Amino acid sequence: MKKRLSQYLMMIFCISVFTGCVSTKKLSLRNDLVRTENKLGINLTKWDNLEFYVECSNWLGTSYRHGGMSKNGVDCSGFTNVIYNNVFNKKLERSSHLIYSKNCRRISKSSLKPGDLVFFRTGKSRKIDHVGIYLKDNKFIHASPRGGVRVDSLNDKYYKMTYYKSGRVR
């Protein structure tokens, strides 16, 4: 009888421990989701690639530095490289126009998916000179000389005017 009681108590203990771990993990995941949504200004679901969005949000506010590839300062292609390396384990070219020509296949703006790249021609040379990473809901994240790593909308007047093409990394 004592043996059965101890087995029963052990079973209840194990169930409560494992149930507690699962609910704690779910709660932690939910907190990450909400925190990331708030930082990026987008709505996320359990089907979204949370690792991608968390990594992007961790870079928000990083200052802009031409040629930079660290949290001490990063430029647009450096930021794109770091995200792609950390999240997707892919190495990209080091400049925005080379990323487009060597690492991407062209896609239409209407078929953008999270993680796709958006390219801009902002200078007088009319060649691609800026890249961002598409998030969702017409929002993208990029390293800008004006404000460092930030989220902007493709619907903003400036980005509508300078948008050039979209690409999906091969």
C-alpha positions, 0 to 999 in steps of 0.5 A: 500500500505504501509503495502504491501511494509513493508511486502515485505521489511521484506521478502527480509530482512529475505531471505538475513539474512537466505541466509547469515547464510547458506553461512557463515556456508558453508564457515566455514565448508569448512574452517574446512575441508581445515584446517583439510586436511592440518594438517592431510595430507589427502583429505577429502570430505563432506561425511567424518566424519568431527567431527572425523577428526577435533578431531584427528587433534586437538591432533596433536603435543601433547607430549607423556607421558606414562599413559597420557590421556590429552593434557599435554601428552598422550600415544597410548591407552590413545589417542585412548580412548580420541578420541573414548570417545569424538567422538563416546561416547565409553569407551575402555580398557586402554591398546592396547592389551586389546583394541584389545582382548576385544573391537574389532573384527578382520578385514583385513587390506584391509577392514580398514575404518576411525576410525578402529584401527591398532595394532602393536607389536614393542617390544621383547615380541611379544604381542600387545604394540601399537595402532593407529587409521586409518584415510584413504589412508593408514594413521593412527594417534597415540601417539608415543614416537618419536614425540607425536601425529602424522600421519604416513603411514602404508606403512612406512617400520617400520610400515609394519614390526611391523603391527600385526592386525586391529580391528573394535570397537564393 
